[in-house]
Amino acid sequence: MKKLLLSLSLILSVMTIKAAVKVDRIDPTNWFVGMKNPSLQLMVYGEGISSADVTTDYAGVKIDSIVRLDSPNYLLVYLNLEGAQPGEMTLNFKNGKQTKKVKYQLKAREKRGEERMGFTNADVLYMLMPDRFADGDPNNNDIKGLNAYKTDRSQPSLRHGGDLEGIRQHLDYFKELGVTALWFTPVLENNSPDGNGSSTYHGYATTDYYRVDPRFGTNEEYRRLCDEAHSAGLKVVMDMIFNHCGFEHPWVADMPSKDWLNTPEWLDARTDKTKPEVNDKYLQTSYKLTPIVDPYASDVDFKETVDGWFVPTMPDLNQRNPHVIKYLIQNSEWWIETVGIDGIRMDTYPYADADAMAEWMRTLNEEYPNFNVVGETWVTEPPYTAAWQKDSKIAKKNSNLKTVMDFSFYDKINMAKREDTDGFTTGMNRIYNNFVYDYLYPNPSSVMAFIENHDTDRFLGKGKDSTALRQALAILLTANRIPQLYYGTEVLMNGTKEVTDGNVRKDFPGGFPGDTKNAFTAEGRTKAENEMFTWLSRLLHWRQGNDVVIKGTQKQFIPYNGVYVIARQYGGKTVMTVVNGTRKAAALAVKRYAEVIGSNATATDVLTGKSVSLSSDVQLEPRQTLILEF
């Protein structure tokens, strides 16, 4: 009898333990009252939490629904905050006789959504990789408790130790250069282990959507950086990824529902459940984005593009699941409200579900009408890119995406740099033809152009010849576009991807302890680097607040005798960008451009400050560039 009582006691004890309510985490970590959409999804994680009931008596808060997913360790609680005021709400989780009370903070917004001002074509974005720019706090290079990794600057694909503090310490450098907005590659936690000499230093394998990677800093340091950037007149653009996450995200080991990821069946067929061991059930994306707009696309091609995984270590999220896209939408709003970012760059935009992404953009546009998002749409044909811009007349559905990336311009300028401009197709004819298709864009001034980025060869390749670089930058910074620069271009950083991406993502000289060269200062730069920096800085400062470039109409002329001209006009003023696209002397035939020159007899060359006579043809040296203002 005594043994029976002991057994019953043990059983009751085990049942009590099983019934205990455990809440390990709630996403978002807090929220804000006064949003136009009062709906809030709480993702609650804890062992066995799905069987719990949830109540709250916080004034103005109603529980609309509770969603129990396939995993017993997740619970989705949908709240309506329409009448709520800021304060600390208590959530009561009850499972049988067990109850757990959890405090949850509802905060006041710092400003209305309409007051959040995004980047525009008045800005010049400076793109950088935090890991490769500057190490302002060496103490965060080796963080205990993370999956195995190494900080080793001698290895191009491992972490190098750059961080947010390093960026903050160089805000004056950005001001001196003359850029107006900073775009960092992703700063969120990437807790993936190193493997085969590579790491996720780049940031594109998120393992926690609400935490800055501790090797970059903290959420508080991110906020401080944004605040100080704003005080310096600089905007901050946050890189996000909705298409995929990192393999070490908790959603992989414990999938909330069977359709949380696209084509997850290969995960169950692995022999080692801890690794992305590829098998015959694995579906790889084709990386071909055309099936998304192709009217004749086959089902298999479409499925490979959107449902295939980017790589085995980056699980493909299923945005068609309404709970997944709600989670992601809220995450973007949370970062806007929490750290005050001024824009978002969305990675791999067309790979995600188009309808879900359109809903994301509709939500952001409604909540933050003056905010801006740019989507990566990597196809080098203008009709493809134009179809992704908000209010496109050639798209089947409205993407609601205000800004798209001009990969066609990138492609054409990198071909033109190696060619002489003939009478029809080569050299600057390619740039002319790129802009011809601007009639397809609902808003060409909200298209982002660039000549290089972290996924391409550096514009200089393996060389240092800045002549073609200056031509490309002159066009980029005066055309009807939002221009984006890549870090280090101003000091002639070069490299190609033929061996590794790391060779186009080198450390900025002077950003790291022990650097013998410091390109942040004139004293630390070579003569050629200083000439490039000074030239570009002059152009960037001239561009700031220049209504002719920002608001002006654009007129271009077919390359004539190798010379390409773009004219911008506004308020009685004109800017002419003149490019000799040949390796021989040429002339600007003044009479041919009478419709923009008018009666002006002289102009000022913005790049040198010298006066240029327009009373006769202007002689041009090989590959010479002029930006004339009159």
Secondary structure by P-SEA (a helix, b strand, c coil): caaaaaaaaaaaaaaaaaabbbbcccccccccccccccbbbbbccccccccbbbbbcccccccccccccccccbbbbbbbcccccccbbbbbbbcccbbbbbbbbbbbbcccccccccccccbbbbbbbccccccccccccccccccccccccccccccccccaaaaaacaaaaaaacccbbbbccccccccccccccccccccccccccccccccccaaaaaaaaaaaaaacbbbbbbbbccccccccccccccccccccccccccccccccccccccccbbbbcccccccccccccaaaaaaaccccccccbbbbccccaaaaaaaaaaaaaaaaaccccbbbbcccccccaaaaaaaaaaaaaacccbbbbbbcccccaaaaaaaccccccccccccccccccaaaaaaaaaaaacccccccccaaaaaaaaccccccccccccccccccccccccccccccaaaaaaaaaaaacccccccccccccccccccccccccccccccccccccccccccccccccaaaaaaaaaaaaaaaaacccccccbbbbbbccccccbbbbbbbcccbbbbbbbccccbbbbccccccccccccccbbbcccccbbbbcccbbbbcccccccccc
